[in-house]
């Protein structure tokens, strides 16, 4: 059974959204509002440049130490909220960078600052630019949708659940492999390696870019408690006291943007760790033309709940499968029935709920797919019986016609 490719909503963005390196992951701690002001974008007129190499190196080292403490202090992380995925496949009709920043800073962040918004409230802000309509996407190249999500990261692996009004999807990555269950297709897919399908990583919530490897950095201290590390193709705005990253921008040239990460409303989840209540990742159409940068993809996270070091349930990384669903193991192949036929992944439709699809796939019951064989046998038997029935019906009709024709000719000869 092949993996379904017709459900656009099921799959988030591709690996193009997986930016920067992942941060590693004791008593459980929930998020608390950061008492420090979130700050605004740095103003060049109030900036003080510090270009001395020792000062820059010292600041990079200090930041690295802060981020290392995050990794040590955060052994498990659970985040729940709303996630938006927007695509602009055609640069001519894509949203401009200026429009994207206005949407983020002038509409979405003020709404989140007031209260925890619902997906309907958030959708009212994005529908104008990213209609949730497949026909419009095909004609104008824009599509976007909000979903509820839960992210859990432990030392053993990562799990993401996303849902909307009419479906849910679960993805799990552990031991270098990936599993997924999608409710519309009722299929549990077991992959022998992690795929390039988009899935949140801990770096989506603890952004600590590898600045030690970026050459030629300059340090700019602003009057609003926001520091900036920058060169011609890199901009990092952050709170010096906490290390919280406000903006992380990468460029192809001075005028051509690759991507940027925007974070705001930091929440203190432990003594040192702060996680944004809002985060945006924007990728841009790459072009050497001088002009307004155009958005290729827009990923937004509104994080309503953030908990670190909570004891995860023992089955958090187990993929549950309901009765009637099909488990497909893409790491195993069944023998071809016909010569020249390509091998297909081993698959089985389960008749009872399965608590762990991976464990079930390793059992003897799955390696000898009785349900599939019975279905195939019944299918073959049905076709064979149908052919035999038609053969004997045609034969009987031919015999009856022959007998009728023989006696009719005999009767005419007697006359």
NUMIKOL-303645 format. One record per residue (C-alpha): y, z, x; residue in one letter; residue number from 1. Coordinates in steps of 0.02 Angstrom, whole numbers, plus 50000, padded with zeros to 5 digits. Each point is the difference from the previous one (the first is absolute). Layout:
     y     z     x r   k
     Y     Z     X A NUM
...
//
This chain:
     y     z     x r   k
 50000 50000 50000 X   1
 50165 49946 50076 X   2
 50151 50111 50015 X   3
 50123 49966 49858 X   4
 50159 49908 50051 X   5
 50083 49978 49831 X   6
 50080 50170 49976 X   7
 50168 49993 50087 X   8
 50046 50175 49943 X   9
 49847 50078 50080 X  10
 50049 49966 50177 X  11
 50157 50062 50084 X  12
 50079 49916 50149 X  13
 49908 49939 50152 X  14
 49997 50073 50174 X  15
 50177 49932 50026 X  16
 50059 50163 49921 X  17
 49905 50110 50122 X  18
 50145 50039 50115 X  19
 50005 50105 50158 X  20
 49855 50102 50065 X  21
 49912 50129 49892 X  22
 50037 50184 50025 X  23
 49850 50117 50012 X  24
 49958 50116 49876 X  25
 50010 50574 49913 X  26
 50018 50091 49804 X  27
 50050 49880 49861 X  28
 50186 49968 49982 X  29
 50094 49905 49864 X  30
 50163 49905 50019 X  31
 50166 50090 49991 X  32
 50171 49920 49998 X  33
 50077 49983 50172 X  34
 50156 50108 50005 X  35
 50085 49877 50117 X  36
 50099 49855 49926 X  37
 49907 49836 50000 X  38
 50146 49912 50082 X  39
 50067 49824 49977 X  40
 50000 49844 50104 X  41
 50090 50025 50168 X  42
 50181 49946 50008 X  43
 50044 49907 50159 X  44
 50178 50066 49998 X  45
 49940 50180 50022 X  46
 49865 49965 50129 X  47
 49987 50059 50179 X  48
 49894 49893 50116 X  49
 49889 50084 50130 X  50
 49936 49867 50119 X  51
 49947 50111 50146 X  52
 49816 49967 50032 X  53
 49952 50185 50024 X  54
 50078 50045 49832 X  55
 49907 49860 49910 X  56
 49835 50040 50083 X  57
 50023 50184 49960 X  58
 50034 49962 49817 X  59
 49849 49884 49987 X  60
 49892 50136 50077 X  61
 50070 50131 49882 X  62
 49966 49892 49848 X  63
 49824 49966 50060 X  64
 49970 50186 50015 X  65
 50060 50029 49821 X  66
 49887 49864 49933 X  67
 49852 50064 50100 X  68
 50025 50169 49916 X  69
 49990 49912 49831 X  70
 49830 49931 50046 X  71
 49938 50169 50058 X  72
 50067 50090 49849 X  73
 49938 49875 49871 X  74
 49810 50001 49992 X  75
 49985 49937 49821 X  76
 50128 49918 49887 X  77
 50002 49966 49814 X  78
 50140 49900 49919 X  79
 50016 49948 49818 X  80
 50134 49896 49915 X  81
 50048 49822 49958 X  82
 49987 49843 50106 X  83
 50086 49833 49977 X  84
 49938 49837 50075 X  85
 50116 49850 49994 X  86
 49977 49825 50071 X  87
 50120 49857 50030 X  88
 49892 49857 50061 X  89
 50138 49868 50006 X  90
 50149 50036 50112 X  91
 50117 49890 49897 X  92
 49978 50110 49846 X  93
 49971 50165 50091 X  94
 50106 50155 49982 X  95
 50128 50022 50138 X  96
 50002 50150 50115 X  97
 50166 50053 49928 X  98
 49928 50000 49824 X  99
 49848 50100 50057 X 100
 50106 50133 50085 X 101
 50114 50013 49847 X 102
 49848 50023 49888 X 103
 49935 50138 50113 X 104
 50159 50096 50042 X 105
 50101 49974 49841 X 106
 49866 50009 49865 X 107
 49829 50067 50049 X 108
 50048 50144 50116 X 109
 50133 50069 49880 X 110
 49872 49996 49860 X 111
 49872 50095 50105 X 112
 50131 50125 50056 X 113
 50033 50049 49818 X 114
 49819 50029 49948 X 115
 49822 49936 50020 X 116
 50008 49828 49917 X 117
 49860 49919 49901 X 118
 49930 49829 50038 X 119
 50090 49932 49847 X 120
 50168 50063 50065 X 121
 49966 49927 50171 X 122
 49942 49834 49927 X 123
 50164 49985 49905 X 124
 50088 49989 50169 X 125
 49884 49872 50080 X 126
 49952 49886 49854 X 127
 50157 49895 50016 X 128
 49959 49949 50178 X 129
 49809 50013 49993 X 130
 49937 49960 49824 X 131
 49823 50058 49964 X 132
 49953 49827 49938 X 133
 49873 49885 50081 X 134
 50077 49840 49927 X 135
 50171 50043 50073 X 136
 49917 50039 50167 X 137
 49920 49828 50006 X 138
 50164 49912 49958 X 139
 50125 50107 50097 X 140
 49893 50085 50132 X 141
 50044 50179 49950 X 142
 49885 50133 49933 X 143
 50003 50189 49999 X 144
 49916 50149 49918 X 145
 49999 50190 50004 X 146
 49840 50100 50008 X 147
 49955 50183 50010 X 148
 49911 50047 50161 X 149
 49917 50146 50088 X 150
 49976 50000 50188 X 151
 49883 50120 50091 X 152
 49979 49999 50189 X 153
 49876 50111 50093 X 154
 49924 49998 50173 X 155
 49847 49912 49925 X 156
 50090 49859 49909 X 157
 50129 49943 49873 X 158
 49995 49974 49812 X 159
 50127 49913 49887 X 160
 49990 49994 49810 X 161
 50121 49887 49906 X 162
 50013 49975 49814 X 163
 50100 49914 49865 X 164
 49984 49995 49811 X 165
 49848 49887 49997 X 166
 49904 50029 50161 X 167
 49969 50107 50153 X 168
 49945 49965 50178 X 169
 49927 50117 50131 X 170
 49996 49958 50186 X 171
 49919 50105 50136 X 172
 49998 49974 50188 X 173
 49888 50103 50111 X 174
 49889 49974 50152 X 175
 50084 49831 50031 X 176
 49940 49934 49831 X 177
 50080 49975 49830 X 178
 49947 50021 49819 X 179
 50088 49950 49841 X 180
 49973 50014 49813 X 181
 50104 49897 49878 X 182
 49987 50039 49815 X 183
 50040 49824 49931 X 184
 49856 49921 50095 X 185
 49888 50154 49990 X 186
 49951 49965 50179 X 187
 49979 50119 50146 X 188
 50020 49904 50163 X 189
 49931 50072 50162 X 190
 50070 49917 50157 X 191
 49925 50021 50174 X 192
 50176 50012 50075 X 193
 50175 50040 49940 X 194
 50080 49850 49914 X 195
 50180 49941 50015 X 196
 50038 50049 49821 X 197
 50152 50112 49989 X 198
 49964 50185 49992 X 199
 50116 50145 50038 X 200
 49984 50081 50169 X 201
 50068 50166 50057 X 202
 50139 49907 50093 X 203
 50069 49951 49829 X 204
 50048 50183 49977 X 205
 50018 50061 50180 X 206
 50096 49862 50085 X 207
 50004 50028 50188 X 208
 50020 49831 50087 X 209
 49947 49978 50182 X 210
 50177 50001 50070 X 211
 49942 50044 50177 X 212
 49941 49820 50020 X 213
 50163 49920 49942 X 214
 50111 49946 50147 X 215
 50188 50007 50019 X 216
 50037 50133 49870 X 217
 50176 50069 49976 X 218
 50038 50166 49916 X 219
 50142 50010 49874 X 220
 50053 50170 49928 X 221
 50092 49990 49834 X 222
 50112 50127 49917 X 223
 49888 50022 49849 X 224
 49851 50077 50093 X 225
 49907 49835 50011 X 226
 49951 49934 50171 X 227
 49957 49820 50039 X 228
 49886 49929 50134 X 229
 50028 49814 50013 X 230
 49990 49839 50099 X 231
 50026 49819 49951 X 232
 49841 49993 49894 X 233
 49970 50180 49949 X 234
 50095 50132 49900 X 235
 49939 50176 49968 X 236
 50109 50120 49899 X 237
 49936 50179 49989 X 238
 50048 50181 49974 X 239
 50007 50078 50174 X 240
 49961 50176 49942 X 241
 49840 49956 49907 X 242
 49947 49831 50070 X 243
 49995 49928 49824 X 244
 50018 49809 50011 X 245
 50127 49928 49879 X 246
 49991 49818 50052 X 247
 49885 49900 50113 X 248
 50053 49818 50020 X 249
 49919 49864 50106 X 250
 50074 49828 50033 X 251
 49938 49834 50066 X 252
 50175 49959 50063 X 253
 50168 50083 49977 X 254
 50018 49915 49829 X 255
 49818 49978 49946 X 256
 49911 50153 49926 X 257
 49813 50031 50010 X 258
 49984 50161 49899 X 259
 50081 50166 49968 X 260
 49946 50170 49937 X 261
 50123 50104 49898 X 262
 49966 50183 49959 X 263
 50103 50129 49907 X 264
 49994 50168 49911 X 265
 49893 50090 50130 X 266
 49890 50139 49933 X 267
 49942 50141 50114 X 268
 49810 50015 49981 X 269
 49972 50121 50144 X 270
 50099 50087 50136 X 271
 50047 49838 50089 X 272
 49931 49855 49900 X 273
 50112 49907 49878 X 274
 49938 49861 49886 X 275
 50118 49884 49905 X 276
 50008 50009 49813 X 277
 50049 49817 50008 X 278
 49941 49868 50124 X 279
 50024 49812 50006 X 280
 49921 49868 50112 X 281
 50079 49829 49999 X 282
 49935 49846 50089 X 283
 50106 49844 50015 X 284
 49972 49814 50005 X 285
 50009 49952 50182 X 286
 50133 49870 50033 X 287
 50106 49952 50149 X 288
 50139 49942 49884 X 289
 50155 50109 49999 X 290
 50027 50065 49824 X 291
 49959 50140 49880 X 292
 49824 50068 50035 X 293
 49879 49968 49857 X 294
 49869 50126 49941 X 295
 49818 49951 50011 X 296
 49922 50162 49939 X 297
 50066 50164 49935 X 298
 49894 50157 49998 X 299
 50073 50157 49920 X 300
 49926 50175 49992 X 301
 50066 50138 49888 X 302
 49906 50155 50054 X 303
 50000 50136 49868 X 304
 49872 50115 50080 X 305
 49965 50030 50185 X 306
 49874 50128 50061 X 307
 49941 50029 50178 X 308
 49843 50088 50061 X 309
 49923 50021 49828 X 310
 49810 50017 50001 X 311
 49938 49831 49940 X 312
 49853 49993 49877 X 313
 49835 49961 50086 X 314
 49981 49839 49901 X 315
 50177 49935 50027 X 316
 49935 49857 50109 X 317
 49855 49958 49884 X 318
 50020 49842 49894 X 319
 49940 50039 49824 X 320
 49935 49855 49896 X 321
 49978 50005 49810 X 322
 49846 49938 49909 X 323
 50004 49813 49968 X 324
 50096 49960 50159 X 325
 49936 49891 50142 X 326
 49987 50061 50179 X 327
 50019 49860 50128 X 328
 49960 50036 50183 X 329
 50083 49866 50106 X 330
 49913 50069 50154 X 331
 49827 49955 49933 X 332
 49932 49831 49949 X 333
 49861 49955 49881 X 334
 49880 49858 50042 X 335
 50043 49829 49930 X 336
 49886 49940 49860 X 337
 50025 49816 50038 X 338
 49997 49910 50168 X 339
 50176 49964 50063 X 340
 50080 50127 49884 X 341
 50123 50116 50088 X 342
 49957 50184 50005 X 343
 50088 50114 49878 X 344
 50044 50184 50015 X 345
 49877 50123 49928 X 346
 50056 50054 49827 X 347
 49935 50107 49860 X 348
 50061 50048 49828 X 349
 49973 50186 49975 X 350
 49945 50070 49833 X 351
 50050 50181 50035 X 352
 50156 50076 50082 X 353
 49995 50007 50191 X 354
 50085 50144 50090 X 355
 50012 49912 50169 X 356
 49982 49811 50012 X 357
 49973 50004 50189 X 358
 49858 50126 49989 X 359
 49924 49902 49856 X 360
 50009 49836 50099 X 361
 49894 50078 50136 X 362
 49863 50055 49881 X 363
 49838 49906 49970 X 364
 50052 49972 49821 X 365
 50146 49891 50056 X 366
 49912 49906 50141 X 367
 49875 49942 49869 X 368
 50119 49954 49858 X 369
 49886 50021 49850 X 370
 50137 49974 49872 X 371
 50051 49836 50079 X 372
 49822 49939 50018 X 373
 49958 50041 49821 X 374
 50156 49910 49943 X 375
 49956 49849 50106 X 376
 49820 50003 49938 X 377
 50053 50008 49819 X 378
 50125 49861 50033 X 379
 49867 49888 50079 X 380
 49874 50043 49865 X 381
 50123 49958 49865 X 382
 50037 49828 50073 X 383
 49814 49967 50030 X 384
 49952 50051 49821 X 385
 50140 49892 49929 X 386
 49940 49848 50096 X 387
 49819 50027 49946 X 388
 50051 50019 49819 X 389
 50102 49840 50003 X 390
 49857 49908 50085 X 391
 49872 50046 49866 X 392
 50122 49966 49858 X 393
 50036 49826 50068 X 394
 49815 49970 50028 X 395
 49958 50052 49822 X 396
 50137 49889 49932 X 397
 49935 49853 50102 X 398
 49822 50027 49938 X 399
 50058 50012 49820 X 400
 50103 49841 50018 X 401
 49852 49908 50078 X 402
 49882 50055 49861 X 403
 50125 49949 49866 X 404
 50028 49829 50081 X 405
 49810 49971 50017 X 406
 49959 50037 49818 X 407
 50148 49899 49937 X 408
 49944 49845 50095 X 409
 49821 50025 49939 X 410
 50060 50012 49821 X 411
 50099 49837 50014 X 412
 49850 49906 50071 X 413
 49893 50053 49852 X 414
 50129 49930 49879 X 415
//
